[in-house]
Amino acid sequence: MEETLKTTCLYSEHIALGAKMSPFAGFMMPIQYTSITDEHNAVRNHCGVFDVSHMGEIFISGPDAERFVNHIFTGDVRPMTEGQCQYGMMLYPDGGTVDDLLVYKEYRKNHYLLVVNAANVEKDEKWIRQNCEHFVVNIKNASPSWGQLAVQGPEAEQVLGKVLGADLSGIEFYHFVDMHLGSKRAIVSRTGYTGEDGFEVYAAPEAIVRLWKELLAAGVVPCGLGCRDTLRFEAGLPLYGDELSADISPVMAGFSMFCKLDKEEFIGKDAVAVQKAEGTAKKLVGIEIADKAVPRAGYPVLLEDGTQVGVVTTGYHSITLDKSVCFALVDSAYGKLGGSLSIQIHRKVFPGIVVKKRFYQTNYKK
């Protein structure tokens, strides 16, 4: 029996705009409205808006909230000030990744918001509850009560500020403010997943629908998940299930800087410490090939003699850079910068070189 797909509060808006819709993370989501290239370039050069209402919002509060979040999260929330966000992961004891997420320290004592990936909401909530036995906390999965927009691009501050009637210039990178849209609370954070300056707005579904319409009326380009992927990929950002997973630890993926080993403990800390000290059998690298051919997820990564030493996790012909590039999980011995690796694309083999995973110079406002 097929699972019924969920829809976001903006589903009818996507249909009205003629979006190409496709299943993603249990939701029917817009992939593109016009073309992935046009939407990608709109975000790089101007401003685009994404419906990301499928993401999950889990609130944690109570006397032990800080200590508990620090227990399940690789980052250290103790130095955070109210109104600050932090990126990191939840890990299994063996160092594998439960999920990557954002933690928001709210403007109320002992209150945190965890923003998790859409495909992992139920799994994450279960994991969080399984590990709260020795903590006095309240856990609330409020995902159905919230919608979310990502407004991204060099013009995001100006356009979103005008629509909201607010000066957003004072919001620092990875910080947020509380405000109201209508009579309901809204959260506006200077965060995103594109490599550009931008904001993410969380609010009640009806407020998100109004804001979506106002942004489009102001000339902001509606963008689908197609260019969300090409943008995050160019900026060297991981997608859970591809570059991070139960089998791919932050150390393997090159994100161990988000695992704070100087704090007392967190689930998976011992495994991360061992991996950092001893290395891992595989590592995530960037590869650039000198051809227009596109290296897709699952394609083999080869040595010159044809031995397979890895697999592509994400690959595109970069829209911004006009180069064919990919992320690949390879045997660590062959992952050195400047090394030669080839990609098998159908029946042909294309030589490549190992490069840094951040293909595009990001433009965050810091």
C-alpha positions as CSV (number, residue, x, y, z in Angstrom):
1,M,0.0,0.0,0.0
2,E,1.4,3.4,-1.1
3,E,2.1,6.0,1.6
4,T,0.0,9.1,1.2
5,L,2.2,12.1,0.6
6,K,1.9,15.1,2.8
7,T,1.6,18.7,1.4
8,T,2.8,22.0,2.9
9,C,0.6,25.0,3.5
10,L,1.7,26.4,0.1
11,Y,0.7,23.4,-2.0
12,S,-2.1,25.2,-3.8
13,E,0.2,28.2,-4.5
14,H,2.7,25.9,-6.2
15,I,-0.1,24.3,-8.3
16,A,-1.4,27.7,-9.3
17,L,2.1,28.7,-10.4
18,G,2.4,25.6,-12.5
19,A,5.3,24.2,-10.6
20,K,6.7,20.8,-11.5
21,M,5.9,18.7,-8.4
22,S,7.6,15.6,-7.1
23,P,7.7,13.5,-3.9
24,F,10.5,14.5,-1.5
25,A,10.9,13.4,2.1
26,G,7.3,12.2,2.3
27,F,5.9,15.5,0.9
28,M,4.7,16.6,-2.6
29,M,7.1,19.5,-3.2
30,P,7.9,21.9,-6.0
31,I,11.1,21.0,-8.0
32,Q,11.0,24.0,-10.3
33,Y,8.7,26.7,-11.6
34,T,10.5,27.9,-14.8
35,S,13.9,26.3,-15.0
36,I,16.5,25.2,-12.4
37,T,19.1,27.4,-14.1
38,D,16.9,30.6,-14.0
39,E,16.0,30.0,-10.3
40,H,19.6,29.2,-9.3
41,N,20.8,32.4,-11.0
42,A,18.0,34.5,-9.4
43,V,19.3,33.4,-5.9
44,R,23.0,34.0,-6.8
45,N,22.3,37.5,-8.3
46,H,19.1,38.8,-6.8
47,C,16.6,37.1,-4.5
48,G,14.6,33.9,-4.5
49,V,12.1,32.3,-2.0
50,F,11.8,28.6,-1.2
51,D,9.0,26.8,0.5
52,V,10.7,24.7,3.2
53,S,7.7,24.2,5.4
54,H,8.4,20.4,5.2
55,M,11.3,20.9,7.7
56,G,10.7,19.8,11.3
57,E,10.5,22.0,14.4
58,I,11.1,20.3,17.8
59,F,11.0,22.4,20.9
60,I,12.9,21.4,24.1
61,S,12.3,23.2,27.4
62,G,12.6,22.6,31.1
63,P,15.2,22.8,33.9
64,D,17.6,20.5,32.2
65,A,17.1,21.8,28.6
66,E,20.6,23.2,28.1
67,R,22.3,20.1,29.5
68,F,20.1,17.8,27.5
69,V,20.5,19.6,24.2
70,N,24.3,19.5,24.8
71,H,24.0,15.7,25.4
72,I,22.4,14.9,22.1
73,F,24.1,17.7,20.0
74,T,27.7,17.8,18.8
75,G,27.9,21.5,19.3
76,D,28.2,23.4,22.6
77,V,25.1,25.4,23.4
78,R,26.4,26.7,26.7
79,P,28.2,29.8,25.3
80,M,25.2,30.7,23.1
81,T,23.3,33.9,23.8
82,E,19.6,34.2,23.4
83,G,18.8,34.8,19.8
84,Q,21.7,32.8,18.5
85,C,21.6,29.7,16.2
86,Q,24.1,26.9,15.8
87,Y,24.6,24.2,13.2
88,G,25.7,20.7,14.2
89,M,24.6,17.0,14.3
90,M,23.0,14.4,16.4
91,L,25.1,11.2,16.4
92,Y,24.7,7.5,17.2
93,P,27.2,6.1,19.7
94,D,29.4,4.8,16.8
95,G,29.7,8.3,15.3
96,G,27.2,7.7,12.5
97,T,24.9,10.7,11.9
98,V,21.3,10.7,13.1
99,D,20.7,14.0,11.5
100,D,22.2,17.4,10.9
101,L,20.3,20.3,12.3
102,L,20.1,23.9,13.6
103,V,19.7,24.7,17.3
104,Y,18.0,28.0,18.2
105,K,18.5,29.4,21.8
106,E,15.2,31.1,22.4
107,Y,14.5,34.4,24.2
108,R,13.0,32.4,27.1
109,K,15.2,30.7,29.7
110,N,15.6,26.9,29.2
111,H,13.9,27.0,25.8
112,Y,15.5,25.6,22.6
113,L,14.2,25.0,19.1
114,L,15.7,22.2,17.0
115,V,15.1,22.5,13.2
116,V,15.6,19.0,11.7
117,N,15.4,17.6,8.2
118,A,12.0,16.7,6.8
119,A,12.7,13.1,6.1
120,N,14.0,12.6,9.7
121,V,11.3,14.3,11.9
122,E,9.8,11.1,13.3
123,K,13.1,9.3,13.6
124,D,14.7,12.4,15.3
125,E,11.8,12.8,17.7
126,K,12.0,9.1,18.7
127,W,15.8,9.4,19.1
128,I,15.5,12.5,21.3
129,R,12.8,10.9,23.5
130,Q,14.9,7.7,23.8
131,N,17.7,9.7,25.3
132,C,15.9,12.0,27.7
133,E,15.4,9.5,30.6
134,H,17.8,11.2,33.0
135,F,16.8,14.8,32.2
136,V,13.9,17.0,33.3
137,V,12.7,18.3,29.9
138,N,9.6,18.9,27.9
139,I,9.8,17.7,24.2
140,K,7.3,19.0,21.7
141,N,7.2,18.2,18.0
142,A,5.4,21.2,16.7
143,S,6.2,20.7,13.0
144,P,2.5,20.7,11.8
145,S,1.9,24.1,13.5
146,W,4.7,25.9,11.6
147,G,5.5,26.8,8.1
148,Q,8.9,28.1,6.8
149,L,10.2,30.2,4.0
150,A,13.8,30.6,3.0
151,V,14.5,34.0,1.4
152,Q,17.9,33.9,-0.2
153,G,20.2,36.1,-2.3
154,P,22.1,39.4,-2.2
155,E,18.9,41.4,-2.2
156,A,17.2,39.3,0.5
157,E,17.8,41.8,3.3
158,Q,16.3,44.7,1.4
159,V,13.3,42.9,-0.1
160,L,12.3,40.9,3.0
161,G,12.8,43.9,5.2
162,K,10.5,46.0,3.0
163,V,7.8,43.4,3.0
164,L,8.0,42.8,6.7
165,G,8.3,46.5,7.5
166,A,11.4,45.9,9.5
167,D,15.0,46.7,9.5
168,L,16.8,43.4,9.2
169,S,20.4,44.8,8.9
170,G,21.0,44.3,12.7
171,I,20.4,40.5,12.6
172,E,23.9,39.0,12.6
173,F,24.8,35.7,10.8
174,Y,23.4,32.8,12.6
175,H,21.2,35.0,14.9
176,F,17.5,35.5,14.9
177,V,14.7,37.8,16.2
178,D,11.2,37.2,17.3
179,M,8.4,39.2,15.7
180,H,4.8,38.9,14.8
181,L,3.1,38.2,11.5
182,G,-0.5,39.0,12.1
183,S,-1.3,38.0,15.7
184,K,1.1,35.0,15.7
185,R,4.7,34.6,16.6
186,A,7.3,34.5,13.9
187,I,11.0,33.7,13.9
188,V,13.4,35.4,11.4
189,S,16.9,34.1,11.3
190,R,19.9,35.0,9.2
191,T,20.5,31.5,8.0
192,G,20.2,29.5,4.8
193,Y,21.3,26.7,2.6
194,T,22.5,28.4,-0.6
195,G,25.9,30.1,0.1
196,E,24.3,33.5,-0.2
197,D,23.1,36.0,2.4
198,G,19.5,35.4,3.4
199,F,16.9,34.6,6.0
200,E,14.6,31.8,7.1
201,V,11.2,32.8,8.4
202,Y,9.2,30.5,10.7
203,A,5.5,31.3,11.3
204,A,2.0,29.8,11.4
205,P,1.0,28.3,8.1
206,E,-1.6,31.0,7.3
207,A,1.1,33.7,7.9
208,I,3.5,31.9,5.7
209,V,1.0,31.8,2.8
210,R,0.4,35.6,3.1
211,L,4.2,36.3,3.2
212,W,4.8,34.1,0.2
213,K,2.2,36.1,-1.8
214,E,3.7,39.4,-0.6
215,L,7.2,38.4,-1.6
216,L,6.2,37.3,-5.0
217,A,4.3,40.5,-5.5
218,A,7.5,42.3,-4.6
219,G,9.3,40.5,-7.4
220,V,11.0,37.7,-5.5
221,V,11.5,34.6,-7.7
222,P,9.8,31.4,-6.5
223,C,12.4,28.6,-6.4
224,G,12.0,24.9,-6.2
225,L,14.1,22.1,-4.5
226,G,16.0,21.6,-7.8
227,C,18.0,24.7,-7.5
228,R,18.1,24.4,-3.7
229,D,20.2,21.3,-4.3
230,T,22.5,22.9,-6.9
231,L,23.0,26.0,-4.7
232,R,23.9,24.1,-1.5
233,F,26.1,21.7,-3.5
234,E,28.2,24.5,-5.0
235,A,28.6,26.0,-1.5
236,G,29.9,22.7,-0.1
237,L,26.9,22.0,2.1
238,P,25.9,18.4,2.8
239,L,22.5,16.8,2.3
240,Y,21.5,14.2,4.8
241,G,21.3,10.8,3.1
242,D,24.0,11.7,0.6
243,E,26.9,13.3,2.4
244,L,25.9,12.5,6.0
245,S,24.1,9.4,7.2
246,A,24.1,6.6,9.7
247,D,27.1,5.2,7.8
248,I,28.8,8.6,7.1
249,S,30.1,10.4,10.2
250,P,30.9,14.1,10.4
251,V,34.6,13.1,10.5
252,M,34.3,11.2,7.2
253,A,32.4,14.0,5.7
254,G,34.9,16.7,6.7
255,F,32.6,18.4,9.2
256,S,34.3,17.4,12.5
257,M,34.7,21.1,13.3
258,F,31.1,21.0,14.4
259,C,31.9,18.3,17.0
260,K,33.1,20.1,20.1
261,L,35.4,17.5,21.7
262,D,36.3,20.0,24.4
263,K,32.9,19.8,26.1
264,E,32.3,17.2,28.8
265,E,30.2,14.7,26.7
266,F,27.8,14.1,23.9
267,I,26.4,11.0,22.3
268,G,29.1,9.8,19.9
269,K,31.9,11.8,21.3
270,D,34.2,8.9,22.0
271,A,33.8,7.6,18.5
272,V,34.4,11.0,17.0
273,A,37.6,11.4,19.1
274,V,38.9,8.0,17.9
275,Q,38.1,8.8,14.2
276,K,39.8,12.2,14.4
277,A,42.9,10.6,16.1
278,E,43.2,7.5,13.9
279,G,41.5,8.6,10.7
280,T,38.7,6.9,8.8
281,A,38.7,4.4,6.1
282,K,36.7,6.7,3.8
283,K,36.4,10.4,3.4
284,L,34.3,12.8,1.4
285,V,36.1,14.8,-1.3
286,G,35.4,17.2,-4.1
287,I,36.3,16.1,-7.7
288,E,36.4,18.3,-10.8
289,I,36.4,16.7,-14.2
290,A,37.7,18.4,-17.3
291,D,34.6,17.6,-19.4
292,K,30.9,18.7,-19.7
293,A,29.8,15.2,-18.7
294,V,27.8,15.1,-15.5
295,P,28.9,12.9,-12.6
296,R,25.7,11.7,-10.9
297,A,25.1,10.1,-7.5
298,G,26.1,6.4,-7.5
299,Y,28.6,6.6,-10.3
300,P,31.9,4.8,-9.6
301,V,35.1,6.6,-8.7
302,L,38.2,4.9,-10.2
303,L,42.0,4.9,-10.1
304,E,43.9,5.0,-13.4
305,D,44.1,1.2,-13.5
306,G,40.3,0.9,-13.2
307,T,40.1,-0.1,-9.5
308,Q,37.0,1.4,-7.9
309,V,37.9,3.4,-4.7
310,G,34.7,5.3,-4.2
311,V,31.3,6.5,-5.3
312,V,29.8,9.9,-6.2
313,T,27.3,11.2,-3.6
314,T,26.2,14.4,-5.5
315,G,27.2,15.7,-8.8
316,Y,26.3,18.4,-11.3
317,H,27.6,20.6,-14.1
318,S,27.9,23.7,-11.9
319,I,25.6,26.4,-13.1
320,T,27.6,29.2,-11.5
321,L,31.1,27.9,-12.4
322,D,30.4,26.1,-15.7
323,K,32.4,23.1,-14.5
324,S,31.5,19.4,-13.9
325,V,32.1,18.7,-10.2
326,C,30.9,16.3,-7.6
327,F,31.2,15.1,-4.0
328,A,32.5,11.6,-3.7
329,L,33.0,9.2,-0.8
330,V,36.4,7.6,-1.5
331,D,39.0,5.4,0.3
332,S,40.9,7.9,2.4
333,A,44.3,7.0,0.9
334,Y,43.2,8.5,-2.4
335,G,41.5,11.6,-1.1
336,K,44.4,14.0,-1.0
337,L,44.0,17.4,-2.7
338,G,45.4,17.5,-6.2
339,G,45.2,13.7,-6.5
340,S,44.0,12.1,-9.7
341,L,40.7,10.2,-9.7
342,S,38.3,9.3,-12.5
343,I,34.6,9.0,-12.8
344,Q,32.8,6.4,-14.8
345,I,29.8,7.9,-16.5
346,H,27.9,5.2,-18.3
347,R,30.5,3.4,-20.4
348,K,33.1,6.1,-20.5
349,V,35.7,7.1,-17.9
350,F,36.5,10.8,-17.4
351,P,39.7,11.8,-15.6
352,G,39.4,14.3,-12.6
353,I,41.3,15.9,-9.9
354,V,40.5,16.1,-6.1
355,V,39.6,19.7,-5.1
356,K,38.1,21.4,-2.1
357,K,34.4,20.6,-1.5
358,R,33.4,24.3,-1.4
359,F,33.4,24.9,-5.1
360,Y,31.8,28.4,-4.8
361,Q,33.0,31.3,-2.7
362,T,30.1,31.9,-0.3
363,N,28.7,35.4,0.3
364,Y,27.3,35.2,3.8
365,K,27.0,38.5,5.7
366,K,29.2,38.1,8.7
